[in-house]
Amino acid sequence: MSHARLRPAVFLDRDGVLVVPEFRDGRSYAPRTLASFAIYPEARAALSALKDKGFLIVVVTNQPDIGNGKILSTVVEKMHALMLDELPIDKIEICPHRQDEDCTCRKPRAGMLLRAAQECGIDLSKSYMVGDRASDVEAGATAGCSTIFIDLGYTAEKRPSQPDHVVRDVSDAARIILANCELRGQA
């Protein structure tokens, strides 16, 4: 695919960015039941504004609870079906592997972003990675994206060393991306 035909994307982590996580012990955890699965109320408007500017919306999510046997993949698939019904998402990439598996898809590696870029014709240099963990920021930087860190105040894990932007939620992230589009004269 020629470089001129590549599109920008916004890559988003799932839990803590689009989905309300469970908070305990200074960090967040993915919901494990459909009953506890809730999308942040501001997510729809934020993603719709990004879609309106021509961005592809791609969720990239580590889900080690599948590999660890704490949730069935069919339950995660139902959660993702709910997200696809509620939000203007083009693609969901998932890493179901345990933390100790040496896969290429698990963030902080950039495998999910690179695979989506190849399959969807994404220009990584004009794309953004939005996440609530250092591993999200590292994956985005490795892939060549601008990075936005949603600071949820976790005390039990390290903060990313150099995100391009730090925000409070996905709405703030969308505002920064859209402001950057205006500055660059994009879309």
ROFI-9817 format. One record per residue (C-alpha): residue number from 1; residue in three letters; z, x, y. Coordinates in Angstrom, 1 decimal, decimal comma, padded with zeros to 4 digits. Layout:
(NUM ALA (Z X Y));
...
This chain:
(1 MET (000,0 000,0 000,0));
(2 SER (-000,9 001,4 003,3));
(3 HIS (001,9 002,3 005,7));
(4 ALA (000,6 -000,2 008,3));
(5 ARG (001,1 -003,1 005,9));
(6 LEU (004,7 -002,3 005,1));
(7 ARG (007,3 -004,7 006,4));
(8 PRO (010,8 -004,1 007,7));
(9 ALA (013,7 -005,4 005,7));
(10 VAL (017,4 -006,0 006,1));
(11 PHE (019,3 -005,0 003,0));
(12 LEU (022,7 -006,6 002,7));
(13 ASP (025,6 -006,1 000,4));
(14 ARG (026,9 -009,3 -001,1));
(15 ASP (030,7 -009,4 -001,2));
(16 GLY (032,3 -008,9 002,2));
(17 VAL (029,0 -009,4 004,0));
(18 LEU (027,5 -012,7 002,8));
(19 VAL (030,2 -013,9 000,4));
(20 VAL (033,9 -014,2 001,1));
(21 PRO (035,7 -011,7 -001,2));
(22 GLU (039,2 -011,8 -002,6));
(23 PHE (041,4 -009,4 -000,6));
(24 ARG (044,2 -007,5 -002,3));
(25 ASP (045,8 -004,0 -002,3));
(26 GLY (043,9 -003,0 000,9));
(27 ARG (040,4 -003,7 -000,4));
(28 SER (038,1 -006,6 -001,5));
(29 TYR (037,0 -007,8 -004,9));
(30 ALA (034,1 -010,0 -005,9));
(31 PRO (034,8 -013,6 -006,8));
(32 ARG (034,8 -014,1 -010,6));
(33 THR (034,4 -017,9 -010,8));
(34 LEU (032,0 -020,4 -009,2));
(35 ALA (035,0 -022,3 -007,8));
(36 SER (036,0 -019,2 -005,8));
(37 PHE (032,5 -018,3 -004,7));
(38 ALA (032,0 -019,1 -000,9));
(39 ILE (029,3 -018,0 001,5));
(40 TYR (030,5 -017,0 005,0));
(41 PRO (029,7 -019,8 007,4));
(42 GLU (027,9 -017,6 009,8));
(43 ALA (025,6 -016,0 007,2));
(44 ARG (022,8 -018,7 007,3));
(45 ALA (022,2 -018,5 011,1));
(46 ALA (022,3 -014,7 011,1));
(47 LEU (019,8 -014,4 008,2));
(48 SER (017,6 -017,1 009,6));
(49 ALA (017,4 -015,3 013,0));
(50 LEU (016,4 -012,1 011,1));
(51 LYS (013,7 -013,9 009,1));
(52 ASP (012,3 -015,4 012,3));
(53 LYS (011,7 -011,9 013,5));
(54 GLY (009,8 -011,0 010,4));
(55 PHE (012,4 -009,1 008,3));
(56 LEU (012,5 -009,5 004,6));
(57 ILE (016,0 -010,2 003,5));
(58 VAL (017,2 -008,3 000,4));
(59 VAL (020,6 -008,5 -001,2));
(60 VAL (021,7 -005,3 -003,0));
(61 THR (024,9 -005,7 -004,9));
(62 ASN (027,0 -003,7 -007,3));
(63 GLN (028,5 -006,1 -009,9));
(64 PRO (030,5 -003,8 -012,2));
(65 ASP (032,6 -006,8 -013,4));
(66 ILE (029,6 -007,7 -015,6));
(67 GLY (029,6 -004,3 -017,3));
(68 ASN (033,4 -004,3 -017,5));
(69 GLY (033,4 -007,7 -019,3));
(70 LYS (035,3 -009,5 -016,5));
(71 ILE (032,5 -012,0 -015,7));
(72 LEU (029,4 -013,2 -017,6));
(73 SER (026,0 -012,4 -016,2));
(74 THR (025,2 -016,1 -016,4));
(75 VAL (028,0 -016,9 -013,9));
(76 VAL (026,7 -014,2 -011,5));
(77 GLU (023,2 -015,7 -011,9));
(78 LYS (024,6 -019,2 -010,9));
(79 MET (026,3 -017,6 -007,9));
(80 HIS (023,0 -016,0 -006,9));
(81 ALA (021,2 -019,3 -007,4));
(82 LEU (023,6 -020,9 -004,9));
(83 MET (022,9 -018,1 -002,4));
(84 LEU (019,2 -018,6 -002,8));
(85 ASP (019,6 -022,3 -002,1));
(86 GLU (021,8 -021,7 001,0));
(87 LEU (020,4 -018,6 002,5));
(88 PRO (016,8 -017,4 003,4));
(89 ILE (016,9 -014,5 000,9));
(90 ASP (013,7 -013,0 -000,4));
(91 LYS (015,1 -010,9 -003,2));
(92 ILE (018,4 -010,0 -004,9));
(93 GLU (018,8 -006,6 -006,6));
(94 ILE (021,9 -006,2 -008,8));
(95 CYS (023,5 -003,3 -010,5));
(96 PRO (025,5 -004,7 -013,5));
(97 HIS (026,7 -001,3 -014,7));
(98 ARG (030,3 -000,1 -015,0));
(99 GLN (031,5 002,4 -012,4));
(100 ASP (031,5 005,2 -015,0));
(101 GLU (027,9 004,7 -016,1));
(102 ASP (025,4 007,2 -014,7));
(103 CYS (022,8 004,7 -013,5));
(104 THR (020,4 005,2 -010,6));
(105 CYS (020,9 001,8 -009,2));
(106 ARG (024,6 001,7 -008,4));
(107 LYS (025,4 002,3 -004,7));
(108 PRO (026,0 004,9 -003,2));
(109 ARG (022,7 005,8 -004,9));
(110 ALA (019,7 004,2 -003,3));
(111 GLY (018,0 002,9 -006,5));
(112 MET (018,1 -000,8 -005,7));
(113 LEU (016,8 -000,2 -002,1));
(114 LEU (014,0 002,0 -003,4));
(115 ARG (013,0 -000,4 -006,1));
(116 ALA (012,9 -003,4 -003,7));
(117 ALA (010,9 -001,3 -001,2));
(118 GLN (008,3 -000,5 -003,9));
(119 GLU (008,1 -004,0 -005,2));
(120 CYS (008,0 -005,8 -001,8));
(121 GLY (006,1 -003,3 000,4));
(122 ILE (009,1 -002,4 002,6));
(123 ASP (009,0 000,2 005,4));
(124 LEU (012,4 001,8 004,9));
(125 SER (012,2 003,7 008,2));
(126 LYS (012,2 000,3 010,0));
(127 SER (014,8 -001,3 007,8));
(128 TYR (018,6 -001,7 007,9));
(129 MET (021,4 -001,6 005,4));
(130 VAL (024,4 -003,8 006,2));
(131 GLY (027,6 -003,3 004,1));
(132 ASP (031,3 -003,2 004,1));
(133 ARG (031,9 000,0 002,2));
(134 ALA (031,0 003,7 002,5));
(135 SER (028,8 003,4 -000,6));
(136 ASP (026,6 000,8 001,2));
(137 VAL (026,2 003,1 004,2));
(138 GLU (025,5 006,1 002,0));
(139 ALA (022,8 004,2 000,0));
(140 GLY (021,1 003,0 003,2));
(141 ALA (021,1 006,4 004,8));
(142 THR (019,8 008,0 001,6));
(143 ALA (016,9 005,5 001,5));
(144 GLY (016,1 006,2 005,2));
(145 CYS (017,4 003,0 006,7));
(146 SER (019,5 002,5 009,8));
(147 THR (023,1 001,6 008,7));
(148 ILE (025,5 -001,0 009,9));
(149 PHE (029,1 -001,0 008,6));
(150 ILE (031,1 -004,2 008,6));
(151 ASP (034,6 -003,1 009,2));
(152 LEU (036,9 -005,5 007,3));
(153 GLY (039,9 -003,1 007,7));
(154 TYR (040,2 -001,9 004,1));
(155 THR (043,1 000,5 003,8));
(156 ALA (042,6 001,6 000,2));
(157 GLU (039,2 003,2 000,5));
(158 LYS (037,5 005,7 002,7));
(159 ARG (035,5 004,6 005,7));
(160 PRO (031,9 005,7 006,0));
(161 SER (031,5 009,0 007,8));
(162 GLN (028,6 008,2 010,1));
(163 PRO (027,2 004,6 010,1));
(164 ASP (024,7 004,0 012,9));
(165 HIS (026,7 000,9 014,0));
(166 VAL (030,1 -000,6 013,3));
(167 VAL (030,6 -004,4 013,5));
(168 ARG (033,0 -007,2 012,6));
(169 ASP (030,6 -009,5 010,6));
(170 VAL (027,1 -010,3 009,6));
(171 SER (026,5 -012,2 012,9));
(172 ASP (027,3 -009,1 014,8));
(173 ALA (025,0 -007,0 012,6));
(174 ALA (022,1 -009,5 013,2));
(175 ARG (022,7 -009,3 016,9));
(176 ILE (022,4 -005,5 016,8));
(177 ILE (019,3 -005,6 014,7));
(178 LEU (017,6 -008,1 017,0));
(179 ALA (018,6 -006,2 020,1));
(180 ASN (017,1 -003,1 018,6));
(181 CYS (013,9 -005,0 017,9));
(182 GLU (013,7 -006,0 021,6));
(183 LEU (014,3 -002,4 022,7));
(184 ARG (011,5 -001,2 020,4));
(185 GLY (009,2 -004,1 021,2));
(186 GLN (009,0 -005,1 017,6));
(187 ALA (008,1 -008,5 016,2));
